[in-house]
Amino acid sequence: MTPPTRPNSQRVALYFIASPLQYLAARRIADEFETGARQILVYYKHGVAPLVRADEWDAATYMPWPRFEPLPGPFGRLRRLKQNLHDIAALIGQTEVIHVHSAVFDTEAINYFVHGLPRLTGAATLKARILPDGIISIRRYPLSPWKRLAQCLRKLRRLVAPELDYACFSGDRIGSDAPFVDRIYTLSGLPHEYPHERVIPLPPLVSATTRGADAEQRALIVGQPLEGAGLMTAGHVEVTSGAIEAWLKQQGIHLIDYKAHPKDPRRELNRPDYLLLEIDEPLESFLAHSNYSHILGVRSSVLPLARQIYGDSARIVAFGWEHILFKSHEERHAMQNAFEAAGVEIIKP
């Protein structure tokens, strides 16, 4: 890792990201809420690397996830946790204030930074701030008794590695109730269950172009793993895909692009007549300079975000909700409310 060459600031904004949406949110936060700070981006999914523009950050680096990329040899996971902490601290250097941004804080790969960074950088103040993570970020996810016990066990690592001091908390697993969290960034227009005094809605993540009234009718289907993620049976995926195709024909739309999800290699909703979309930027920013009249999918978080980008100039439509295997009635109700509040049409049988 190469240290940043820009002048140091006594405040550092650190972002842990794993998706294009989180990248765009981090960029917006850096521009709107962390001006004057040194901006350091840490991504821990290889697929995010092509999206990172190094010139937008004072430093940007990949961080191996300890569970999936432990160091070779005995106690590889423990040693990876330590190395990650020391590497990021070295990238930061000595500073006074650190603002750590992440979509979740109960995972050990991120949590150890809360206590570890001040000790290694001399920072007198560290605040944690939660990044939006799409439609997942509309609900609270209470920590189970087992999760609370796991926190205590993780704290025991400091007996052999003092810098690995887990920051325990209760309530919501993402950390919205944690004492070290002072802000929760949300996507504008989406409902949430977080303490309102901590919530800051983000402005639109991208600036959309204006769609001309005479623009040609063109649809985009946003793919996602459905059977592969346990959200639908194979039969219901086929029914939903057929319903989307039939609906588009009824609307008289024949120009149809399909954007596959990185975790959807089978392209479950694709059809032979669709044009497979290949892009080298986040789908969210691609939408901002593309003129689609219809954007369709199932329960992808891109759908409510597309409403923010396009306003009333496009129809944003979700299909197949009667077939989705939600974890609970409460989850179904919360997600449906979120989609409808964001202005997404849900086609019902």
C-alpha positions in Angstrom: 0.0 0.0 0.0 1.3 3.5 -0.9 0.7 6.3 1.6 -1.3 9.2 0.3 0.7 12.2 -1.1 -1.9 14.9 -0.3 -1.4 17.1 2.7 -2.4 15.4 6.0 -5.5 16.4 7.9 -6.1 15.8 11.6 -9.4 14.2 10.6 -9.6 11.0 8.6 -12.8 9.6 7.0 -12.3 5.8 6.5 -14.8 3.8 4.4 -15.1 0.0 4.3 -17.2 -1.0 1.3 -18.2 -4.2 -0.5 -20.6 -3.1 -3.3 -21.2 -0.4 -6.0 -24.0 1.1 -3.9 -21.7 1.5 -0.9 -19.0 3.0 -3.1 -21.4 5.6 -4.4 -22.7 6.3 -0.9 -19.1 6.7 0.4 -18.3 9.1 -2.5 -21.4 11.2 -1.7 -20.5 11.3 2.1 -17.0 12.3 1.3 -18.2 15.2 -0.9 -21.1 16.4 1.3 -20.3 15.5 4.9 -16.6 14.9 5.3 -15.1 17.8 3.4 -11.6 18.7 4.8 -10.9 15.2 6.0 -8.4 12.8 4.4 -10.5 10.3 2.5 -9.4 6.6 2.7 -11.3 3.9 0.9 -10.9 0.2 1.9 -12.8 -2.4 -0.3 -13.0 -6.1 0.7 -14.7 -7.6 -2.4 -12.5 -8.1 -5.5 -15.4 -7.2 -7.7 -15.4 -3.6 -6.5 -11.9 -3.0 -7.7 -12.8 -1.9 -11.3 -15.1 0.7 -9.9 -12.5 2.4 -7.7 -11.1 5.7 -9.1 -7.8 6.2 -7.2 -7.7 9.9 -8.0 -10.9 10.5 -6.0 -9.3 9.3 -2.8 -6.3 10.2 -0.7 -5.7 6.4 -0.5 -7.5 3.3 -1.6 -6.7 -0.3 -0.9 -8.0 -3.8 -0.9 -8.4 -5.6 2.5 -8.5 -9.4 2.5 -11.4 -10.8 4.5 -10.0 -12.8 7.3 -12.5 -15.7 7.2 -12.1 -16.2 3.5 -8.4 -15.1 3.0 -6.5 -16.1 6.2 -2.8 -15.9 6.2 -1.1 -19.2 5.6 -0.1 -21.3 8.5 -1.4 -21.7 12.1 -3.9 -19.1 13.4 -4.1 -17.6 9.9 -7.4 -15.9 10.6 -6.1 -14.2 13.8 -2.9 -13.1 12.1 -4.9 -11.7 9.2 -7.0 -9.7 11.6 -3.9 -8.2 13.2 -2.2 -7.5 9.8 -5.3 -5.8 8.4 -5.5 -3.6 11.5 -1.8 -2.6 11.4 -1.9 -2.1 7.6 -4.9 0.3 7.7 -3.4 2.1 10.8 -0.2 2.6 8.9 -2.1 4.0 5.9 -3.8 6.5 8.2 -0.7 7.5 10.2 -0.9 9.7 13.2 -4.2 11.7 13.4 -6.6 13.2 16.0 -10.1 12.2 14.7 -11.2 9.1 12.8 -14.7 8.6 11.3 -15.2 4.9 10.3 -17.9 4.1 7.8 -19.3 0.6 7.3 -22.6 -1.1 6.5 -22.3 -3.3 9.6 -20.3 -3.4 12.8 -20.9 -6.7 14.4 -18.5 -8.6 12.0 -15.1 -9.1 13.5 -13.3 -8.0 10.3 -14.6 -4.4 10.9 -15.3 -4.2 14.6 -11.8 -4.5 15.8 -10.9 -1.2 14.1 -13.2 0.6 16.6 -10.8 0.2 19.5 -7.7 -0.7 17.6 -7.2 2.3 15.4 -7.1 4.9 18.2 -4.4 2.9 19.9 -2.3 2.6 16.8 -2.8 6.1 15.4 -3.0 8.2 18.5 -6.5 9.4 17.6 -8.3 10.9 20.6 -11.8 10.5 18.9 -13.3 7.7 16.8 -16.8 7.8 15.6 -18.5 5.0 13.7 -21.0 5.8 10.9 -23.3 3.3 9.1 -23.4 3.2 5.3 -26.7 2.3 3.5 -26.8 -1.2 2.1 -29.8 -1.0 -0.2 -33.1 -2.5 0.8 -31.4 -4.4 3.6 -31.1 -1.1 5.4 -34.8 -0.6 6.1 -35.0 -3.0 9.1 -33.4 -3.8 12.4 -31.8 -7.2 12.8 -31.7 -7.9 16.6 -28.7 -9.7 17.9 -29.6 -13.2 19.1 -28.3 -14.6 22.4 -25.7 -16.6 20.5 -24.5 -13.5 18.7 -24.1 -11.7 22.0 -22.1 -14.7 23.3 -19.9 -14.6 20.2 -19.1 -11.0 20.9 -17.7 -12.0 24.3 -15.7 -14.8 22.8 -14.2 -12.4 20.2 -13.1 -10.1 23.0 -11.0 -12.9 24.4 -8.6 -12.4 21.5 -7.1 -9.5 23.3 -5.4 -11.9 25.7 -3.1 -13.0 22.9 -3.3 -9.9 20.7 -4.0 -6.7 22.8 -4.9 -4.6 19.8 -7.8 -7.0 19.0 -10.3 -5.6 21.5 -13.8 -6.3 20.3 -16.3 -3.4 20.8 -19.4 -5.2 22.3 -22.9 -3.7 21.8 -26.5 -4.9 22.0 -29.6 -4.3 19.9 -29.4 -4.2 16.1 -26.5 -6.2 14.6 -25.5 -3.5 12.1 -24.7 -1.3 15.1 -27.4 1.3 15.0 -27.8 1.1 18.8 -24.0 0.9 19.5 -22.6 3.6 21.7 -19.8 4.3 19.3 -22.1 4.9 16.4 -23.2 8.6 16.0 -24.6 8.6 12.5 -26.7 6.3 10.3 -26.8 7.3 6.6 -29.9 6.2 4.8 -31.1 6.5 1.2 -33.6 9.3 0.8 -37.2 8.2 0.5 -36.7 4.7 2.0 -38.4 4.0 5.4 -36.2 2.7 8.3 -36.5 1.5 11.9 -33.4 3.3 13.2 -33.2 6.0 16.0 -34.2 9.2 14.2 -31.8 11.4 16.1 -28.9 9.5 14.5 -30.3 9.3 10.9 -29.0 11.4 8.0 -30.7 10.8 4.7 -28.2 11.1 1.8 -28.9 13.3 -1.2 -29.2 11.4 -4.5 -26.2 9.3 -5.1 -25.9 10.4 -8.7 -27.2 13.3 -10.8 -29.6 12.0 -13.4 -29.9 13.2 -16.9 -33.2 14.5 -18.2 -35.1 12.0 -20.3 -36.6 13.4 -23.5 -40.3 13.1 -24.0 -39.8 11.6 -27.4 -37.1 9.1 -26.3 -37.5 5.6 -27.6 -39.2 3.1 -25.3 -36.5 0.8 -23.9 -36.6 -1.4 -20.9 -33.9 -2.6 -18.5 -34.4 -5.8 -16.5 -32.3 -5.9 -13.3 -31.3 -9.5 -12.6 -30.6 -11.0 -9.2 -30.0 -14.5 -7.9 -33.5 -15.9 -6.9 -33.4 -19.7 -6.9 -29.6 -19.4 -6.2 -30.2 -17.3 -3.1 -33.2 -19.3 -1.9 -35.7 -16.6 -2.7 -37.7 -18.6 -5.2 -38.1 -22.1 -6.4 -37.0 -22.9 -10.0 -40.6 -23.1 -11.1 -41.5 -19.8 -9.7 -38.4 -18.2 -11.3 -39.6 -19.4 -14.7 -43.2 -18.1 -14.0 -41.8 -14.7 -13.0 -39.5 -14.5 -16.0 -42.4 -15.3 -18.3 -44.6 -12.7 -16.6 -42.0 -10.0 -17.2 -41.7 -11.0 -20.8 -45.4 -11.0 -21.4 -45.9 -7.7 -19.6 -43.3 -6.0 -21.8 -45.0 -7.3 -24.9 -48.3 -5.9 -23.7 -46.6 -2.5 -23.3 -45.3 -2.7 -26.8 -41.7 -2.6 -25.7 -39.2 -4.6 -27.9 -35.9 -3.1 -26.9 -34.9 -4.8 -23.7 -31.5 -4.9 -21.9 -30.7 -7.4 -19.2 -28.2 -6.6 -16.5 -27.0 -9.7 -14.7 -26.1 -9.6 -11.0 -22.5 -10.6 -10.2 -23.9 -13.5 -8.1 -26.3 -14.6 -10.8 -24.1 -16.5 -13.3 -27.2 -18.4 -14.6 -29.0 -15.2 -15.4 -32.2 -16.5 -14.1 -34.5 -13.9 -15.5 -32.9 -13.6 -18.9 -34.6 -14.4 -22.2 -33.1 -15.0 -25.7 -34.4 -11.8 -27.1 -32.8 -9.6 -24.4 -29.6 -7.8 -25.0 -27.0 -8.7 -22.3 -25.7 -5.4 -20.8 -21.9 -5.3 -20.2 -20.7 -2.2 -18.3 -17.6 -1.2 -16.4 -19.2 1.1 -13.8 -21.8 0.8 -11.0 -25.2 0.2 -12.4 -26.5 3.1 -10.4 -24.2 5.6 -12.1 -24.9 4.0 -15.5 -28.6 4.6 -15.0 -27.9 8.3 -14.5 -26.7 8.8 -18.0 -29.0 6.2 -19.7 -32.5 6.8 -21.0 -34.8 3.9 -20.1 -38.5 4.2 -20.1 -39.0 1.1 -17.9 -36.8 -0.6 -15.3 -38.0 -4.0 -14.1 -36.9 -6.6 -11.6 -38.0 -8.6 -8.5 -36.7 -7.2 -5.2 -33.4 -5.7 -6.2 -32.4 -2.6 -4.3 -31.6 -1.0 -7.6 -35.4 -0.5 -8.2 -36.1 2.0 -5.4 -32.8 3.7 -6.2 -33.8 4.0 -9.9 -36.9 5.9 -8.8 -34.6 8.4 -7.1 -32.5 8.7 -10.3 -35.3 8.9 -12.8 -38.1 10.6 -10.9 -41.4 10.3 -12.9 -39.7 9.9 -16.3 -39.7 6.1 -16.1 -41.8 3.3 -14.7 -40.1 1.2 -12.1 -41.8 -2.2 -11.7 -41.3 -5.2 -9.5 -42.7 -8.7 -10.3 -43.1 -12.1 -8.6 -43.6 -10.9 -5.0 -46.3 -13.6 -4.6 -43.6 -16.2 -5.1 -40.8 -14.7 -3.0 -39.8 -16.8 0.1 -39.4 -14.1 2.7 -38.0 -15.0 6.1 -41.0 -13.8 7.9 -44.3 -11.9 7.4 -42.6 -8.9 9.0 -39.8 -8.9 6.4 -42.3 -9.1 3.6 -44.4 -6.2 5.1 -41.4 -4.0 5.7 -39.9 -4.5 2.2 -43.2 -4.0 0.5 -43.8 -0.8 2.4 -40.3 0.4 1.4 -40.7 -0.4 -2.3 -44.1 1.3 -2.4 -42.9 4.3 -0.4 -40.1 4.7 -2.9 -42.6 4.7 -5.8 -41.9 1.2 -7.2 -44.9 -0.5 -8.7 -45.5 -4.1 -7.5 -47.4 -6.1 -10.0 -49.9 -8.4 -8.3 -51.6 -11.4 -9.8 
